[in-house]
Amino acid sequence: MMKIAEIISLKNKRKITMLTAYDYPIAELVDKAGIDMILVGDSLANVVLGLDSTTKVGMTEMLHHAKAVTRAVKNSLVIGDMPYDSYQVNPDESVKNAARFIKEAGCQAVKLEWFERCLEVTGQIIKAGIPVMGHIGLTPQTADKLGGFKVQGKDAEAAQRLIRQAMELEEKGCFAIVLECVPDRIAELITKKLEIPTIGIGAGAHCDGQVLVIHDMLGLFARYTPKFVKKYADLSPVIAKAVENFKDEVIRGKFPAAEHSFSIKEEELRKIDGF
Ligand code: KIV
């Protein structure tokens, strides 16, 4: 099982890999492929539950899916993404909620997005012995306060703010920080300034690691594909074709065939009234 210290030690050695997963079969595939970290992201809201905002999932949904993921994982470090109301709406409940990801769901760490009381809450969770991954730049839970789903840190003042946030999160004891939708030169500067790894999503090639939402990179989420996504597979048409084939074969009586059916001996059949 990947340890926090091992993740930190990968900085300046090799790039770190992270993908999201929300269920047992995908988590098993991601883990077996040797991905360093699996994030049970609150992007669950969008790509699995069909909701229009990540603020619409809570602890119940997140724990339910985190448990399915940890059941499958043998090696990757599993991180539970703290839902909006578990720490931003209720900062006083944040330590208790973070602990539930560890104790009930079997995660090794939690991630939380930057907000006004982020440093205070992060400090409390880390003091309770729970490893925290930070998340700055575009923070979807508070995207409305950032002017929508836009690249962050595009002028000097905003970039300085991001640099300050990253350094403060490192000081608080975060073991890594996600940089989302940040200009590549700013991500590079933050990466150089920090001793902990940066994990980029839409933050260029200079980060210490990269993360993508698995439904985006597998072509399983059609509603919106951000510019930073690379589709490593296009599974939606593959699934659509299989479903159409099933429908067609059932209607034409071609499925199930003999090899998909179970038999009974003739002598047993003869004992049945009316056969
Ligand atoms: O919820 C999520 O999937 C995330 C990633 C985009 C980093 O926070």
Residues whose N, C-alpha, C, O or C-beta is under 5 A from the ligand:
A	BS01	KIV	T20 G41 D42 S43 D81 V178 V211 V213
